[in-house]
């Protein structure tokens, strides 16, 4: 449910403007989603190029990196508050869906409409197609309002997860500003994003940065397909102060977790079924490793559960949630190899 206090007059007329959240004993983790979405998941037997495709509504759920992470943290039995934007009629529905799902969240109202995305699942081929629009365009004052509310929410929380893309209208240094606020509050920032905002955020420095191969290639300018490739990138991130912990994922191969103590290769465990989709693997991984970090695990141990959880997420179609018991059972099968 929403943890917001009464709406701030400065945001009156927006979807769900918030005032100063109450500082009570609460979750160890805050997540930030600047560009959330309502994912409309439809399914068809076979997608035809002509005529009508008769579809059935499979699910309607709120998505976006930080919201997904908060959802999965709760499924692991921990607590998180999701801070997000919400605008227009879609924003009202977005807030209602989060309330109905029981996710602790705080909405910052914006003038433009929040976005909706379509996930189309073809049952015959068991393929899914995720069609995502760019989303709203924010005013700078709306971005600043999100930073203010984030600062208020952190309190004594240990970790902040900033995940997902930035909407239009915000400057490329926005996540860098987030990093400064989080550091000033004495918390640790876990960053999972891509695009123009990434270099500025890394220049500011974060506690943990997770990237996939596509994001890694955008930083290196060359393919990142092996542990050696990932090691070169992670070493650069550590030595330049971009991150204290660097996690580069390598698809079906696994992930490389790097700290000042060295590099650890983590291999994807054997899957107990056919992989159906990797759509939710990244957010699932971040949720698992953040949960364990907040519980006091070291980064490598936390990352091992992350790799297992990402594997479990691949067994479900489209953006459907992973099986927590399967994720935990796969944890013991994550093979590691360390190097300095």
C-alpha positions in Angstrom: 0.0 0.0 0.0 1.0 3.6 -0.4 3.2 4.9 2.4 2.7 8.5 1.4 1.3 11.2 3.7 -1.2 13.7 2.5 -0.6 15.2 -0.9 1.7 18.2 -1.1 -0.1 21.2 -2.5 2.7 21.8 -5.0 1.7 18.6 -6.7 -2.0 19.0 -6.5 -3.8 17.9 -9.7 -1.3 15.1 -10.6 -2.0 11.4 -10.3 -0.8 11.0 -6.7 1.4 13.7 -5.4 3.0 13.0 -2.1 4.1 15.1 0.8 6.8 14.2 3.4 6.6 10.4 4.1 6.5 9.5 7.8 9.8 8.3 9.1 8.9 5.2 10.9 10.8 1.9 11.4 10.5 0.2 8.1 12.2 -1.5 5.2 15.9 -1.8 4.7 15.6 -1.2 1.0 14.1 1.6 -1.2 13.7 1.2 -4.9 13.4 4.0 -7.5 11.5 3.6 -10.7 11.3 6.8 -12.8 9.5 5.3 -15.7 7.1 2.6 -14.5 4.6 0.9 -16.8 1.5 -1.2 -16.7 2.2 -4.4 -18.5 -0.8 -5.8 -20.4 0.0 -9.4 -21.0 -2.1 -11.1 -23.8 -1.8 -14.5 -25.2 -2.6 -16.0 -28.6 -2.3 -19.5 -30.0 -0.4 -18.3 -33.1 0.3 -14.8 -34.3 -1.2 -14.3 -37.8 0.0 -11.6 -40.1 -3.4 -11.2 -41.7 -6.9 -11.1 -40.2 -7.7 -10.7 -36.5 -5.7 -12.3 -33.8 -8.0 -13.4 -31.0 -6.3 -12.8 -27.7 -6.9 -13.7 -24.1 -5.8 -11.4 -21.3 -3.2 -13.3 -19.3 -2.4 -10.7 -16.7 -2.3 -7.0 -15.9 0.5 -5.9 -13.6 2.7 -2.9 -12.9 6.3 -3.2 -14.2 9.4 -1.1 -14.3 12.8 -2.1 -12.9 12.6 -0.8 -9.3 9.0 -1.9 -8.9 9.8 -5.4 -10.1 12.8 -5.5 -7.7 10.6 -4.4 -4.8 8.0 -7.1 -5.7 10.6 -9.8 -5.8 12.3 -8.7 -2.5 8.9 -9.1 -0.8 8.6 -12.6 -2.3 11.9 -13.5 -0.6 10.3 -12.4 2.7 12.2 -9.0 3.1 10.8 -5.5 2.9 11.1 -2.8 0.4 9.4 0.5 -0.5 9.0 1.3 -4.2 9.3 5.0 -5.0 7.9 5.8 -8.5 6.3 8.3 -10.7 2.6 8.2 -11.7 0.6 10.4 -14.0 -2.8 10.7 -15.6 -5.5 8.0 -15.7 -2.8 5.3 -16.3 -1.0 6.6 -13.1 -4.2 6.2 -11.1 -4.6 2.7 -12.3 -1.0 2.0 -11.7 -1.3 3.1 -8.0 -4.5 1.0 -7.6 -2.8 -2.1 -9.0 0.1 -1.7 -6.6 -2.2 -1.2 -3.7 -4.2 -4.4 -4.6 -0.9 -6.3 -4.9 0.1 -5.2 -1.5 3.4 -3.6 -2.5 4.6 -0.8 -0.3 5.0 2.2 -2.6 5.2 6.0 -2.7 4.0 7.7 -5.9 5.2 11.1 -7.0 2.6 12.8 -9.3 3.6 14.0 -12.8 1.7 15.9 -15.4 2.1 13.5 -18.3 0.5 10.1 -18.5 2.4 7.0 -17.3 3.0 4.4 -19.9 1.4 1.1 -20.8 3.3 -1.8 -22.5 2.1 -4.9 -24.2 3.5 -8.3 -23.6 2.2 -10.8 -26.2 2.7 -14.5 -25.5 2.3 -17.0 -28.3 1.3 -20.2 -26.7 2.0 -22.4 -29.8 5.7 -21.4 -30.0 5.9 -20.3 -26.3 7.6 -17.1 -27.4 6.9 -13.7 -25.9 7.1 -10.3 -27.4 7.5 -7.2 -25.2 6.5 -3.9 -26.9 7.4 -0.9 -24.7 6.7 2.8 -25.6 9.2 5.5 -24.4 6.8 6.8 -21.7 6.1 10.3 -20.3 8.2 13.4 -20.5 9.0 14.8 -17.1 9.6 18.4 -16.1 12.8 19.1 -14.2 10.7 20.1 -11.2 9.2 16.7 -11.2 12.6 15.1 -11.3 13.7 17.3 -8.4 10.6 16.3 -6.4 11.5 12.6 -6.8 15.0 13.3 -5.5 13.5 15.1 -2.5 11.1 12.3 -1.7 13.9 9.8 -2.1 16.0 11.6 0.4 13.2 11.6 2.9 12.5 8.0 2.4 16.0 6.7 2.9 16.2 7.5 6.6 18.2 4.7 8.1 17.7 2.3 5.2 20.9 0.6 4.1 20.3 0.1 0.4 18.7 2.0 -2.5 18.1 0.3 -5.9 17.8 2.6 -8.9 16.6 0.4 -11.8 15.2 1.0 -15.2 15.3 3.6 -17.9 14.9 7.4 -17.4 11.9 9.1 -19.0 12.3 12.0 -21.4 12.9 15.4 -20.0 15.4 14.5 -17.3 19.1 15.3 -17.8 21.6 12.6 -18.4 23.2 13.3 -15.0 20.0 12.4 -13.1 21.2 9.1 -11.7 24.5 10.8 -10.8 22.3 13.2 -8.6 20.6 10.1 -7.2 24.0 8.7 -6.3 25.0 11.9 -4.5 21.8 11.9 -2.4 22.1 8.3 -1.5 25.8 8.7 -0.4 25.0 11.8 1.6 22.3 9.9 3.4 24.8 7.2 4.3 23.2 4.5 2.2 24.5 2.3 -0.6 23.3 2.6 -4.2 22.7 -0.4 -6.4 22.4 0.7 -10.0 20.9 -1.2 -12.9 20.3 1.0 -15.9 21.5 1.8 -19.5 21.6 4.6 -22.0 23.0 8.1 -21.7 22.5 8.4 -18.0 24.9 5.5 -17.3 28.3 7.1 -17.8 27.5 10.1 -15.6 26.2 7.9 -12.8 29.4 5.7 -13.0 31.5 8.9 -13.0 29.9 9.8 -9.7 30.4 6.3 -8.3 28.0 3.7 -6.9 28.2 0.8 -4.4 27.2 -1.9 -6.9 26.6 -1.8 -10.6 25.0 -4.6 -12.5 25.1 -4.8 -16.3 24.2 -7.3 -18.9 26.2 -7.9 -22.1 24.4 -5.2 -24.1 25.1 -2.6 -21.4 28.7 -3.8 -21.0 29.3 -3.5 -24.7 28.0 0.1 -24.6 30.7 0.9 -22.1 33.5 -1.0 -23.7 32.7 -0.4 -27.4 33.3 -4.1 -28.1 31.5 -7.4 -27.5 31.5 -8.8 -24.0 30.9 -12.5 -24.3 33.3 -14.2 -22.0 34.5 -14.1 -18.4 37.8 -12.5 -19.7 35.8 -9.8 -21.4 33.8 -9.2 -18.2 36.9 -9.2 -16.1 38.5 -6.4 -18.1 35.3 -4.3 -17.7 34.9 -5.0 -14.0 38.5 -4.2 -13.3 38.1 -0.9 -15.0 35.0 -0.1 -13.0 36.7 -0.9 -9.7 40.0 0.9 -10.4 38.3 4.1 -11.6 36.0 4.2 -8.6 32.9 3.7 -10.7 31.7 0.9 -8.4 32.8 -0.9 -5.3 31.2 -4.1 -6.6 30.8 -4.8 -10.3 28.5 -7.6 -11.6 28.5 -8.3 -15.3 26.0 -11.0 -16.5 26.8 -13.2 -19.4 23.5 -14.8 -20.4 23.5 -18.6 -20.2 27.1 -18.6 -19.1 26.6 -16.9 -15.8 28.0 -13.8 -14.2 31.2 -12.3 -12.9 31.2 -10.6 -9.5 34.2 -8.4 -8.8 35.3 -6.6 -5.6 38.6 -5.3 -4.2 39.2 -8.9 -3.1 39.2 -10.3 -6.7 36.9 -11.7 -9.4 34.5 -14.6 -9.0 33.0 -16.5 -11.9 29.5 -17.8 -11.2 28.0 -20.4 -13.5 24.3 -20.8 -14.3 23.1 -24.0 -12.7 21.4 -26.8 -14.8 17.8 -25.8 -15.4 15.1 -28.2 -14.4 13.0 -27.3 -17.4 13.0 -25.5 -20.7 14.0 -21.8 -20.7 11.0 -19.8 -21.8 12.0 -16.1 -21.4 14.8 -13.9 -20.0 12.5 -10.9 -19.7 12.5 -10.8 -15.9 15.9 -12.3 -15.2 17.8 -9.1 -14.6 15.3 -7.6 -12.1 15.0 -11.0 -10.4 18.7 -11.2 -10.0 19.0 -7.7 -8.5 16.2 -8.4 -6.1 17.9 -11.6 -4.8 21.3 -10.1 -4.4 20.0 -6.9 -2.7 17.9 -9.0 -0.3 21.0 -11.0 0.7 23.2 -7.9 0.9 20.7 -6.3 3.3 20.7 -9.5 5.3 24.5 -9.2 5.7 25.8 -11.6 3.1 29.1 -10.8 1.2 28.7 -9.8 -2.4 29.7 -13.1 -3.9 27.3 -15.1 -1.8 24.5 -12.6 -2.6 25.4 -12.8 -6.3 25.1 -16.6 -6.2 21.5 -16.4 -5.2 21.1 -13.8 -7.8 22.4 -16.1 -10.5 20.1 -18.9 -9.3 17.1 -16.6 -9.2 17.8 -15.3 -12.7 17.9 -19.0 -13.9 14.6 -19.6 -12.1 13.1 -16.6 -13.9 14.0 -18.0 -17.3 11.6 -21.0 -16.6 8.5 -18.7 -16.6 7.0 -17.1 -19.7 7.1 -13.4 -20.4 7.3 -11.3 -17.2 5.6 -13.8 -14.9 7.3 -14.2 -11.4 9.8 -16.9 -10.7 9.3 -19.7 -8.2 11.1 -18.8 -5.0 11.5 -22.4 -4.0 13.1 -23.2 -7.3 15.4 -20.3 -7.0 16.5 -21.4 -3.5 17.0 -25.0 -4.7 19.2 -23.8 -7.6 21.4 -21.8 -5.3 23.4 -24.8 -4.1 24.1 -25.7 -7.8 25.7 -22.4 -8.7 29.3 -23.3 -9.4 32.0 -20.7 -8.7 35.6 -20.2 -9.7 37.7 -17.4 -8.1 40.6 -15.5 -9.4 42.6 -12.4 -8.2 
